[in-house]
Amino acid sequence: MQLSWQWPWAALAGGLAAAAVVILIVALARRRTPSDALRVFSLDDDLNTERASRLFRLWRWLNRLAAALLVAALALAVALIARPATVDRSEERSSSRDIVLCLDVSGSTLPYDRQVIDTYRDLVKHFEGERIGMSIFNSTSRTVFPLTDDYDLVTEQLDAASKALKGVESQDDIDHMSDSDYQRIADWLEGTQNRKDTTSLIGDGVVSCAAMLPGFAYGSASADSSGTARTRAASIVLATDNVVSGTPTYTLAQALDLTRKAKITVDGLFSGPTQSEGEATTTEMKRLVESHGGVFLTQSNGSSVNELVRDIDERRASENRKARQAALVDDPAWFATALVVALAGWLIVVWRLKR
C-alpha cells in the first residue's frame, strides 16, 4: 500500500527544530574547547601503549555509533510526527450490505424458492459483515427471520426452510406427500394466506420486505428523507413469477417507487417455468425492475437458479466494494519498531561507554 503523510508540515517543523538544537550544541561545544595555544599537556603520550590505543579507538567508535543511533532515532521521531498513513481497505472488506430474501410462496413458485434458499445457505458461509433477513409472502407476508448477521441462526432457519420444501416440484408431489411432510410445509407457510381468494400479492410482499430494512418508511415524503441517511447498501432479492391474483394494496410499480426513494435496490429473479418467460407479466416485471435500477434474471440462457442467485450476489458485492470510500489510517508500521530498536541500541552503547 502506498505510504502518505497526514502532517508533513509537522515533520518539517520538527526537522528544523532538531537541526537548530544540533547546531546550538555544536556551537557551544566549540566555544568550550580550548585553543591549541592554551594547551599545556596532551594525552597522546599516555595513549601510545597498544592497549590504551585500542581502548581509545573503541571508545571513539562507540561514540560515533551512539551519535548515529541518536540521529536515527531523532529522524524516526520526526517521521512519526508527520503521521505516516496508508489507505486501509482491509477494514472495509467486511461488507456493509443488508440483504432481504423476498420469496413468493404461491404454489407455482415453491420449487424455485427452495433453490434460492439452498444457494443462500451456501453463500452465507462466506459472508463477513453482511446482514441477511428473509420474508415470504402470498396474500399476506411473514418474516421468517429478521435482518441479522448471526449466521448460525440464518443457517438454522435456511436449513429448516429447505427441509420443509424438499420434494415440492409440482402439485402432483404435494398430492402424494405424507401427512407429516404436508404438515411441515403448512406450518412453514402459516401466516402467508390470511386473505381469501387472493394469492401472490407481489407489491405488498415487496413493501413488507422493504420494511425489514432500516431507513424505510411508508409514504413518499418519509422515504425521501430516510433514504438520504443510509450508510449500508440495501438490496432485496425478489423471487416471483409476477402472477397476481386479487387486489393488492401496492402494485409492484408503486412498491418499487417506494424502495427507490429509500435507496433500496430490488433485484428480480423469475421463479417460474421457462415457457412462461415470454409472457406479458414477465416482461412487465423485467421492465419495472430494470427501470428502478435492479437486475432481472431468468433461466432462459440456460443458467440454473443457483447460478442466477450467485450472479446477483456477486454484482451487488462488487458494487458495494466500488461504492466504499477508502479510509486513510495511521500506519506507523516499521517506523515505531525502528525507533524502539534505535533507542534501545543507543542506551546499550551509552551504558557501554560509561563502563
RACOR-V201275 format. One record per residue. N is the residue number from 1. RES is the residue in one small letter. PHI is phi in whole degrees, 0 to 359 (NA if undefined). PSI is psi in degrees with one decimal (NA if undefined). NEAR is the number of other ideal C-beta (glycine too) atoms within 12 Angstrom. Layout:
n=N res=RES phi=PHI psi=PSI near=NEAR
n=N res=RES phi=PHI psi=PSI near=NEAR
This chain:
n=1 res=m phi=NA psi=143.2 near=16
n=2 res=q phi=287 psi=133.3 near=13
n=3 res=l phi=272 psi=137.7 near=21
n=4 res=s phi=224 psi=171.6 near=19
n=5 res=w phi=237 psi=126.6 near=24
n=6 res=q phi=278 psi=-32.4 near=22
n=7 res=w phi=235 psi=64.6 near=19
n=8 res=p phi=298 psi=-32.0 near=19
n=9 res=w phi=295 psi=-30.3 near=15
n=10 res=a phi=292 psi=-37.4 near=20
n=11 res=a phi=295 psi=-41.2 near=25
n=12 res=l phi=298 psi=-45.0 near=17
n=13 res=a phi=296 psi=-42.4 near=16
n=14 res=g phi=296 psi=-40.0 near=24
n=15 res=g phi=296 psi=-42.9 near=23
n=16 res=l phi=295 psi=-40.6 near=16
n=17 res=a phi=295 psi=-42.2 near=18
n=18 res=a phi=296 psi=-41.8 near=24
n=19 res=a phi=297 psi=-39.8 near=18
n=20 res=a phi=296 psi=-40.6 near=14
n=21 res=v phi=295 psi=-43.3 near=18
n=22 res=v phi=297 psi=-44.9 near=19
n=23 res=i phi=299 psi=-41.2 near=14
n=24 res=l phi=296 psi=-43.2 near=14
n=25 res=i phi=297 psi=-44.6 near=16
n=26 res=v phi=298 psi=-41.5 near=15
n=27 res=a phi=296 psi=-43.8 near=13
n=28 res=l phi=295 psi=-37.4 near=12
n=29 res=a phi=295 psi=-39.0 near=11
n=30 res=r phi=292 psi=-34.6 near=12
n=31 res=r phi=293 psi=-31.7 near=11
n=32 res=r phi=278 psi=-16.7 near=10
n=33 res=t phi=284 psi=121.9 near=12
n=34 res=p phi=292 psi=150.5 near=12
n=35 res=s phi=286 psi=162.3 near=10
n=36 res=d phi=299 psi=-30.5 near=8
n=37 res=a phi=292 psi=-26.7 near=6
n=38 res=l phi=268 psi=-8.1 near=8
n=39 res=r phi=289 psi=133.0 near=11
n=40 res=v phi=250 psi=-13.5 near=8
n=41 res=f phi=206 psi=167.8 near=9
n=42 res=s phi=222 psi=152.9 near=11
n=43 res=l phi=271 psi=-2.6 near=13
n=44 res=d phi=302 psi=-41.0 near=12
n=45 res=d phi=296 psi=-36.0 near=10
n=46 res=d phi=286 psi=-19.6 near=13
n=47 res=l phi=261 psi=11.9 near=17
n=48 res=n phi=287 psi=-17.4 near=13
n=49 res=t phi=289 psi=156.2 near=13
n=50 res=e phi=295 psi=-44.1 near=10
n=51 res=r phi=295 psi=-45.4 near=12
n=52 res=a phi=296 psi=-37.8 near=16
n=53 res=s phi=295 psi=-39.6 near=17
n=54 res=r phi=292 psi=-42.2 near=14
n=55 res=l phi=294 psi=-36.2 near=18
n=56 res=f phi=294 psi=-43.1 near=19
n=57 res=r phi=297 psi=-40.1 near=15
n=58 res=l phi=296 psi=-44.2 near=18
n=59 res=w phi=300 psi=-44.1 near=21
n=60 res=r phi=295 psi=-39.2 near=16
n=61 res=w phi=294 psi=-41.4 near=17
n=62 res=l phi=295 psi=-36.5 near=24
n=63 res=n phi=298 psi=-44.7 near=20
n=64 res=r phi=295 psi=-39.7 near=16
n=65 res=l phi=296 psi=-42.4 near=22
n=66 res=a phi=299 psi=-42.5 near=26
n=67 res=a phi=296 psi=-42.0 near=23
n=68 res=a phi=295 psi=-42.3 near=18
n=69 res=l phi=295 psi=-38.6 near=29
n=70 res=l phi=293 psi=-40.2 near=26
n=71 res=v phi=296 psi=-42.2 near=21
n=72 res=a phi=297 psi=-43.0 near=24
n=73 res=a phi=297 psi=-39.7 near=28
n=74 res=l phi=296 psi=-42.9 near=26
n=75 res=a phi=296 psi=-40.6 near=24
n=76 res=l phi=293 psi=-37.8 near=31
n=77 res=a phi=296 psi=-41.7 near=26
n=78 res=v phi=298 psi=-40.5 near=30
n=79 res=a phi=296 psi=-39.4 near=33
n=80 res=l phi=292 psi=-32.6 near=30
n=81 res=i phi=299 psi=-32.4 near=28
n=82 res=a phi=285 psi=-3.5 near=27
n=83 res=r phi=56 psi=76.5 near=26
n=84 res=p phi=299 psi=138.7 near=30
n=85 res=a phi=218 psi=157.2 near=25
n=86 res=t phi=227 psi=161.3 near=23
n=87 res=v phi=278 psi=112.4 near=20
n=88 res=d phi=266 psi=116.4 near=20
n=89 res=r phi=252 psi=-11.9 near=18
n=90 res=s phi=295 psi=-36.9 near=15
n=91 res=e phi=292 psi=-26.4 near=18
n=92 res=e phi=271 psi=-6.4 near=21
n=93 res=r phi=292 psi=-29.5 near=18
n=94 res=s phi=290 psi=115.9 near=20
n=95 res=s phi=294 psi=152.0 near=31
n=96 res=s phi=247 psi=45.8 near=29
n=97 res=r phi=260 psi=148.0 near=39
n=98 res=d phi=245 psi=127.3 near=37
n=99 res=i phi=235 psi=130.7 near=43
n=100 res=v phi=241 psi=122.3 near=45
n=101 res=l phi=277 psi=119.6 near=49
n=102 res=c phi=242 psi=100.1 near=49
n=103 res=l phi=248 psi=125.9 near=48
n=104 res=d phi=286 psi=124.0 near=47
n=105 res=v phi=246 psi=28.0 near=46
n=106 res=s phi=292 psi=161.8 near=35
n=107 res=g phi=306 psi=-35.2 near=30
n=108 res=s phi=284 psi=-16.5 near=30
n=109 res=t phi=253 psi=-9.6 near=39
n=110 res=l phi=304 psi=-42.4 near=39
n=111 res=p phi=300 psi=-36.0 near=31
n=112 res=y phi=283 psi=-31.4 near=38
n=113 res=d phi=300 psi=-40.7 near=47
n=114 res=r phi=297 psi=-37.7 near=35
n=115 res=q phi=293 psi=-38.1 near=33
n=116 res=v phi=297 psi=-45.5 near=45
n=117 res=i phi=298 psi=-45.0 near=43
n=118 res=d phi=297 psi=-38.1 near=27
n=119 res=t phi=294 psi=-44.9 near=32
n=120 res=y phi=291 psi=-25.7 near=42
n=121 res=r phi=297 psi=-34.7 near=29
n=122 res=d phi=283 psi=-39.5 near=21
n=123 res=l phi=294 psi=-35.0 near=32
n=124 res=v phi=300 psi=-28.3 near=33
n=125 res=k phi=298 psi=-23.3 near=15
n=126 res=h phi=252 psi=3.9 near=19
n=127 res=f phi=287 psi=143.0 near=28
n=128 res=e phi=219 psi=94.1 near=19
n=129 res=g phi=102 psi=-18.9 near=23
n=130 res=e phi=294 psi=144.7 near=33
n=131 res=r phi=251 psi=139.1 near=32
n=132 res=i phi=226 psi=142.8 near=41
n=133 res=g phi=221 psi=167.3 near=39
n=134 res=m phi=217 psi=135.8 near=42
n=135 res=s phi=227 psi=141.0 near=40
n=136 res=i phi=241 psi=149.8 near=45
n=137 res=f phi=213 psi=152.4 near=49
n=138 res=n phi=221 psi=-99.0 near=40
n=139 res=s phi=275 psi=-24.6 near=31
n=140 res=t phi=225 psi=171.6 near=29
n=141 res=s phi=248 psi=153.7 near=38
n=142 res=r phi=222 psi=133.4 near=29
n=143 res=t phi=278 psi=118.1 near=26
n=144 res=v phi=285 psi=-48.8 near=41
n=145 res=f phi=208 psi=144.0 near=31
n=146 res=p phi=285 psi=174.0 near=24
n=147 res=l phi=299 psi=122.8 near=32
n=148 res=t phi=204 psi=156.5 near=25
n=149 res=d phi=249 psi=17.9 near=24
n=150 res=d phi=278 psi=90.7 near=18
n=151 res=y phi=289 psi=-21.1 near=23
n=152 res=d phi=293 psi=-43.9 near=15
n=153 res=l phi=296 psi=-45.0 near=21
n=154 res=v phi=300 psi=-47.5 near=32
n=155 res=t phi=298 psi=-41.6 near=25
n=156 res=e phi=299 psi=-44.7 near=18
n=157 res=q phi=291 psi=-40.0 near=30
n=158 res=l phi=292 psi=-36.2 near=34
n=159 res=d phi=298 psi=-44.2 near=23
n=160 res=a phi=296 psi=-40.6 near=23
n=161 res=a phi=294 psi=-43.8 near=36
n=162 res=s phi=297 psi=-40.4 near=29
n=163 res=k phi=294 psi=-38.3 near=22
n=164 res=a phi=294 psi=-35.3 near=30
n=165 res=l phi=267 psi=4.2 near=37
n=166 res=k phi=298 psi=130.4 near=24
n=167 res=g phi=84 psi=5.0 near=23
n=168 res=v phi=268 psi=92.9 near=34
n=169 res=e phi=246 psi=-25.9 near=21
n=170 res=s phi=201 psi=173.3 near=15
n=171 res=q phi=296 psi=-31.4 near=14
n=172 res=d phi=296 psi=-38.0 near=12
n=173 res=d phi=298 psi=-41.4 near=20
n=174 res=i phi=295 psi=-39.6 near=22
n=175 res=d phi=295 psi=-29.5 near=14
n=176 res=h phi=259 psi=13.0 near=14
n=177 res=m phi=286 psi=153.4 near=22
n=178 res=s phi=287 psi=161.7 near=14
n=179 res=d phi=299 psi=-37.8 near=10
n=180 res=s phi=291 psi=-41.0 near=13
n=181 res=d phi=294 psi=-40.7 near=21
n=182 res=y phi=295 psi=-39.4 near=20
n=183 res=q phi=293 psi=-35.6 near=14
n=184 res=r phi=296 psi=-42.0 near=23
n=185 res=i phi=294 psi=-43.0 near=31
n=186 res=a phi=298 psi=-39.3 near=20
n=187 res=d phi=294 psi=-40.4 near=19
n=188 res=w phi=292 psi=-33.9 near=33
n=189 res=l phi=273 psi=-3.7 near=34
n=190 res=e phi=301 psi=133.9 near=18
n=191 res=g phi=98 psi=-2.4 near=21
n=192 res=t phi=254 psi=-0.3 near=35
n=193 res=q phi=225 psi=58.7 near=26
n=194 res=n phi=264 psi=1.2 near=18
n=195 res=r phi=242 psi=130.1 near=21
n=196 res=k phi=284 psi=147.5 near=11
n=197 res=d phi=59 psi=24.9 near=12
n=198 res=t phi=223 psi=141.6 near=23
n=199 res=t phi=217 psi=156.2 near=32
n=200 res=s phi=52 psi=54.7 near=40
n=201 res=l phi=278 psi=88.4 near=37
n=202 res=i phi=292 psi=-44.2 near=48
n=203 res=g phi=300 psi=-44.0 near=35
n=204 res=d phi=297 psi=-38.7 near=37
n=205 res=g phi=297 psi=-41.6 near=47
n=206 res=v phi=296 psi=-42.1 near=52
n=207 res=v phi=296 psi=-41.2 near=40
n=208 res=s phi=297 psi=-38.5 near=40
n=209 res=c phi=292 psi=-40.8 near=47
n=210 res=a phi=295 psi=-31.4 near=44
n=211 res=a phi=294 psi=-15.3 near=34
n=212 res=m phi=283 psi=-15.6 near=37
n=213 res=l phi=266 psi=136.6 near=39
n=214 res=p phi=300 psi=140.5 near=25
n=215 res=g phi=94 psi=-7.8 near=28
n=216 res=f phi=270 psi=138.3 near=35
n=217 res=a phi=218 psi=147.9 near=24
n=218 res=y phi=287 psi=140.4 near=22
n=219 res=g phi=99 psi=141.0 near=17
n=220 res=s phi=294 psi=-38.8 near=17
n=221 res=a phi=295 psi=-45.1 near=13
n=222 res=s phi=293 psi=-40.0 near=18
n=223 res=a phi=296 psi=-36.8 near=30
n=224 res=d phi=299 psi=-43.2 near=19
n=225 res=s phi=281 psi=-33.0 near=17
n=226 res=s phi=285 psi=-34.4 near=27
n=227 res=g phi=294 psi=-27.5 near=28
n=228 res=t phi=291 psi=-22.2 near=13
n=229 res=a phi=265 psi=6.6 near=17
n=230 res=r phi=292 psi=129.7 near=26
n=231 res=t phi=251 psi=-12.9 near=17
n=232 res=r phi=240 psi=141.6 near=28
n=233 res=a phi=295 psi=132.1 near=30
n=234 res=a phi=237 psi=132.8 near=41
n=235 res=s phi=216 psi=152.4 near=44
n=236 res=i phi=240 psi=132.0 near=51
n=237 res=v phi=258 psi=106.5 near=47
n=238 res=l phi=262 psi=115.9 near=52
n=239 res=a phi=250 psi=111.8 near=51
n=240 res=t phi=200 psi=163.9 near=50
n=241 res=d phi=259 psi=2.6 near=38
n=242 res=n phi=60 psi=31.6 near=42
n=243 res=v phi=257 psi=107.1 near=28
n=244 res=v phi=261 psi=136.1 near=32
n=245 res=s phi=232 psi=105.8 near=23
n=246 res=g phi=123 psi=-174.8 near=22
n=247 res=t phi=248 psi=108.1 near=15
n=248 res=p phi=280 psi=161.7 near=29
n=249 res=t phi=288 psi=-39.6 near=25
n=250 res=y phi=238 psi=134.1 near=28
n=251 res=t phi=283 psi=167.5 near=24
n=252 res=l phi=299 psi=-39.2 near=39
n=253 res=a phi=297 psi=-43.3 near=25
n=254 res=q phi=294 psi=-40.2 near=26
n=255 res=a phi=296 psi=-41.8 near=44
n=256 res=l phi=291 psi=-31.0 near=38
n=257 res=d phi=297 psi=-41.9 near=28
n=258 res=l phi=294 psi=-43.4 near=39
n=259 res=t phi=293 psi=-36.2 near=47
n=260 res=r phi=295 psi=-40.6 near=28
n=261 res=k phi=294 psi=-28.3 near=28
n=262 res=a phi=270 psi=7.3 near=40
n=263 res=k phi=59 psi=41.0 near=31
n=264 res=i phi=250 psi=125.3 near=43
n=265 res=t phi=272 psi=134.0 near=38
n=266 res=v phi=246 psi=118.1 near=47
n=267 res=d phi=258 psi=136.8 near=42
n=268 res=g phi=254 psi=135.1 near=45
n=269 res=l phi=237 psi=115.4 near=46
n=270 res=f phi=290 psi=115.2 near=41
n=271 res=s phi=253 psi=82.1 near=44
n=272 res=g phi=193 psi=175.0 near=33
n=273 res=p phi=294 psi=148.3 near=21
n=274 res=t phi=299 psi=-29.6 near=20
n=275 res=q phi=291 psi=-11.7 near=13
n=276 res=s phi=262 psi=1.5 near=24
n=277 res=e phi=290 psi=-20.7 near=24
n=278 res=g phi=267 psi=1.3 near=16
n=279 res=e phi=287 psi=162.1 near=19
n=280 res=a phi=297 psi=-37.0 near=13
n=281 res=t phi=295 psi=-37.6 near=25
n=282 res=t phi=291 psi=-43.2 near=30
n=283 res=t phi=298 psi=-39.7 near=20
n=284 res=e phi=294 psi=-40.9 near=26
n=285 res=m phi=298 psi=-43.9 near=43
n=286 res=k phi=300 psi=-45.6 near=28
n=287 res=r phi=297 psi=-44.6 near=19
n=288 res=l phi=293 psi=-44.7 near=32
n=289 res=v phi=296 psi=-47.5 near=38
n=290 res=e phi=290 psi=-33.9 near=19
n=291 res=s phi=289 psi=-17.3 near=18
n=292 res=h phi=257 psi=18.0 near=32
n=293 res=g phi=87 psi=10.5 near=24
n=294 res=g phi=261 psi=174.8 near=33
n=295 res=v phi=253 psi=132.7 near=29
n=296 res=f phi=241 psi=124.5 near=36
n=297 res=l phi=231 psi=146.5 near=37
n=298 res=t phi=229 psi=176.9 near=35
n=299 res=q phi=266 psi=11.0 near=27
n=300 res=s phi=295 psi=-23.7 near=19
n=301 res=n phi=271 psi=9.4 near=13
n=302 res=g phi=92 psi=-3.9 near=11
n=303 res=s phi=284 psi=147.3 near=20
n=304 res=s phi=279 psi=166.8 near=20
n=305 res=v phi=301 psi=-38.6 near=32
n=306 res=n phi=304 psi=-47.2 near=24
n=307 res=e phi=293 psi=-37.6 near=20
n=308 res=l phi=294 psi=-42.8 near=31
n=309 res=v phi=297 psi=-43.0 near=40
n=310 res=r phi=295 psi=-35.5 near=25
n=311 res=d phi=298 psi=-46.5 near=26
n=312 res=i phi=298 psi=-45.1 near=37
n=313 res=d phi=297 psi=-41.2 near=34
n=314 res=e phi=294 psi=-39.3 near=21
n=315 res=r phi=296 psi=-44.8 near=25
n=316 res=r phi=290 psi=-37.2 near=36
n=317 res=a phi=295 psi=-39.8 near=28
n=318 res=s phi=295 psi=-44.4 near=17
n=319 res=e phi=296 psi=-36.2 near=23
n=320 res=n phi=294 psi=-38.4 near=27
n=321 res=r phi=294 psi=-40.8 near=21
n=322 res=k phi=292 psi=-31.5 near=14
n=323 res=a phi=280 psi=-15.0 near=21
n=324 res=r phi=291 psi=144.1 near=25
n=325 res=q phi=269 psi=133.1 near=15
n=326 res=a phi=291 psi=142.4 near=19
n=327 res=a phi=257 psi=125.8 near=17
n=328 res=l phi=268 psi=113.0 near=20
n=329 res=v phi=237 psi=152.0 near=21
n=330 res=d phi=299 psi=135.8 near=22
n=331 res=d phi=220 psi=75.3 near=25
n=332 res=p phi=297 psi=-27.2 near=24
n=333 res=a phi=43 psi=-122.3 near=20
n=334 res=w phi=283 psi=-14.7 near=16
n=335 res=f phi=300 psi=-47.9 near=29
n=336 res=a phi=295 psi=-42.1 near=20
n=337 res=t phi=298 psi=-44.0 near=14
n=338 res=a phi=296 psi=-36.8 near=22
n=339 res=l phi=296 psi=-43.9 near=27
n=340 res=v phi=298 psi=-43.6 near=20
n=341 res=v phi=297 psi=-43.7 near=18
n=342 res=a phi=297 psi=-44.3 near=30
n=343 res=l phi=293 psi=-40.6 near=22
n=344 res=a phi=297 psi=-43.7 near=17
n=345 res=g phi=298 psi=-40.3 near=23
n=346 res=w phi=296 psi=-42.2 near=27
n=347 res=l phi=297 psi=-40.6 near=18
n=348 res=i phi=295 psi=-43.8 near=18
n=349 res=v phi=295 psi=-42.2 near=26
n=350 res=v phi=296 psi=-41.2 near=19
n=351 res=w phi=299 psi=-40.6 near=13
n=352 res=r phi=293 psi=-36.3 near=19
n=353 res=l phi=295 psi=-37.2 near=21
n=354 res=k phi=293 psi=-28.2 near=12
n=355 res=r phi=288 psi=NA near=11
